């Protein structure tokens, strides 16, 4: 049962990785075209593999149980639900920085398209795996514990923030990942997830965003054709009001 259910996590990722091998990375700012690199996908793949092991009778499962027992013993009445909002904070930071005049890697239109793909991939993959594995939550409430959706959402957003502002300052990305990590920790303290759920959620989130950066340029070109790079959306402030400016060539 373990091999059939949790092995599905790895199988689910194979089509994404196969597509990535034939994709290059481009963005709305001028730069050299990059070929696919395996290294950035190693960490999320390890996270997914570790999380999948939580469904078996091994040291990962033992760590899940012992961590949950210790947290409940030391903090039995812990109930802080900031994680419901923190999961979106890194993505919101991308828009806040843009509105404040700090340009990221892409204009807002492209950044929004990339994040939409990332969020869609993350949401679809986690929901499919949740319904397939039917893992009981530590609090016994429902059978959709694996993987952690909150953690997946927060790490997808953190990777999005990192990719957009890594050339401005790496500390911006570090801050996003700190918020994502805190979101995962809250899920443990609130007794909503096992450790392996959270680790796998991080893997799903990071992988979804990395794939979205590979997919988006090709999808944009497919939809808009030669006009794909002729339009941009930038934040603006005029007459004491914030807004967006759309510019393009016809």
CORWO-V121885 format. One record per residue. N is the residue number from 1. RES is the residue in one letter. PSI is psi in whole degrees, -180 to 180 (none if undefined). D_LAST is the distance of its C-alpha to the last C-alpha in whole Angstrom. Layout:
N&RES&PSI&D_LAST / N&RES&PSI&D_LAST
//
This chain:
1&X&-40&57 / 2&X&-46&56 / 3&X&-39&55 / 4&X&-44&53 / 5&X&-54&51 / 6&X&-20&50 / 7&X&-22&50 / 8&X&-29&47 / 9&X&-45&45 / 10&X&-43&45 / 11&X&-38&44 / 12&X&-31&41 / 13&X&-15&39 / 14&X&-43&40 / 15&X&-36&37 / 16&X&-46&35 / 17&X&-36&36 / 18&X&-41&36 / 19&X&-40&32 / 20&X&-31&32 / 21&X&-20&34 / 22&X&13&31 / 23&X&150&28 / 24&X&167&27 / 25&X&124&26 / 26&X&163&22 / 27&X&-178&20 / 28&X&-6&17 / 29&X&143&19 / 30&X&127&20 / 31&X&169&23 / 32&X&148&25 / 33&X&128&25 / 34&X&146&29 / 35&X&163&31 / 36&X&136&33 / 37&X&137&36 / 38&X&-37&38 / 39&X&-47&40 / 40&X&-17&38 / 41&X&-5&38 / 42&X&-48&42 / 43&X&-51&43 / 44&X&-32&41 / 45&X&-40&43 / 46&X&-42&46 / 47&X&-44&46 / 48&X&-43&45 / 49&X&-43&48 / 50&X&-46&50 / 51&X&-40&49 / 52&X&-30&50 / 53&X&-18&54 / 54&X&-16&54 / 55&X&-2&55 / 56&X&-179&58 / 57&X&84&62 / 58&X&-171&61 / 59&X&-28&61 / 60&X&-45&57 / 61&X&-42&59 / 62&X&-40&62 / 63&X&-38&59 / 64&X&-50&57 / 65&X&-46&61 / 66&X&-39&62 / 67&X&-44&59 / 68&X&-44&59 / 69&X&-41&63 / 70&X&-42&63 / 71&X&-41&60 / 72&X&-30&62 / 73&X&-41&65 / 74&X&-30&64 / 75&X&63&61 / 76&X&-24&62 / 77&X&17&61 / 78&X&128&58 / 79&X&83&55 / 80&X&121&52 / 81&X&32&49 / 82&X&-22&46 / 83&X&-23&45 / 84&X&-25&43 / 85&X&-34&41 / 86&X&-28&41 / 87&X&-24&39 / 88&X&-8&36 / 89&X&-46&36 / 90&X&-38&35 / 91&X&-41&31 / 92&X&-31&32 / 93&X&-32&32 / 94&X&-45&29 / 95&X&-37&27 / 96&X&-42&30 / 97&X&-41&29 / 98&X&-43&25 / 99&X&-26&26 / 100&X&0&29 / 101&X&3&26 / 102&X&105&28 / 103&X&139&25 / 104&X&-164&25 / 105&X&-34&24 / 106&X&160&21 / 107&X&169&19 / 108&X&-34&20 / 109&X&-48&17 / 110&X&-41&18 / 111&X&-41&22 / 112&X&-41&22 / 113&X&-43&21 / 114&X&-45&24 / 115&X&-35&26 / 116&X&-42&26 / 117&X&-45&27 / 118&X&-48&30 / 119&X&-40&31 / 120&X&-45&31 / 121&X&-45&32 / 122&X&-46&35 / 123&X&-45&36 / 124&X&-46&36 / 125&X&-43&38 / 126&X&-39&41 / 127&X&-40&41 / 128&X&-46&42 / 129&X&-39&44 / 130&X&-46&46 / 131&X&-22&47 / 132&X&-43&48 / 133&X&-32&50 / 134&X&46&52 / 135&X&133&53 / 136&X&134&55 / 137&X&156&54 / 138&X&-30&57 / 139&X&0&58 / 140&X&14&58 / 141&X&-47&56 / 142&X&170&53 / 143&X&46&53 / 144&X&44&49 / 145&X&-35&50 / 146&X&126&48 / 147&X&-180&46 / 148&X&115&45 / 149&X&-39&42 / 150&X&-45&42 / 151&X&-41&42 / 152&X&-44&40 / 153&X&-44&37 / 154&X&-38&38 / 155&X&-30&38 / 156&X&-42&35 / 157&X&-39&33 / 158&X&-41&35 / 159&X&-36&34 / 160&X&-47&30 / 161&X&-42&31 / 162&X&-48&33 / 163&X&-37&30 / 164&X&-29&27 / 165&X&17&30 / 166&X&-26&32 / 167&X&-13&31 / 168&X&-53&31 / 169&X&128&35 / 170&X&-22&37 / 171&X&-25&39 / 172&X&-44&36 / 173&X&-39&36 / 174&X&-41&40 / 175&X&-42&40 / 176&X&-41&38 / 177&X&-30&40 / 178&X&-42&43 / 179&X&-42&42 / 180&X&-42&41 / 181&X&-41&45 / 182&X&-36&46 / 183&X&-45&45 / 184&X&-41&46 / 185&X&-41&50 / 186&X&-36&50 / 187&X&-33&49 / 188&X&-47&53 / 189&X&-32&54 / 190&X&3&54 / 191&X&33&55 / 192&X&-18&52 / 193&X&156&51 / 194&X&164&53 / 195&X&-44&52 / 196&X&-30&51 / 197&X&-44&49 / 198&X&-43&47 / 199&X&-44&47 / 200&X&-39&45 / 201&X&-42&43 / 202&X&-41&42 / 203&X&-45&41 / 204&X&-43&39 / 205&X&-49&37 / 206&X&-45&37 / 207&X&-40&36 / 208&X&-43&33 / 209&X&-41&31 / 210&X&-41&32 / 211&X&-38&31 / 212&X&-34&28 / 213&X&-26&26 / 214&X&-39&27 / 215&X&-41&25 / 216&X&-49&22 / 217&X&-39&20 / 218&X&-39&21 / 219&X&-41&20 / 220&X&-43&17 / 221&X&-37&16 / 222&X&-39&18 / 223&X&-44&16 / 224&X&-11&13 / 225&X&-139&13 / 226&X&-18&11 / 227&X&4&8 / 228&X&-34&11 / 229&X&11&11 / 230&X&-3&8 / 231&X&147&9 / 232&X&151&13 / 233&X&126&15 / 234&X&147&18 / 235&X&154&21 / 236&X&157&22 / 237&X&119&25 / 238&X&137&26 / 239&X&44&29 / 240&X&31&31 / 241&X&140&28 / 242&X&151&26 / 243&X&-167&23 / 244&X&147&19 / 245&X&127&16 / 246&X&126&13 / 247&X&149&10 / 248&X&171&7 / 249&X&137&4 / 250&X&none&0
//
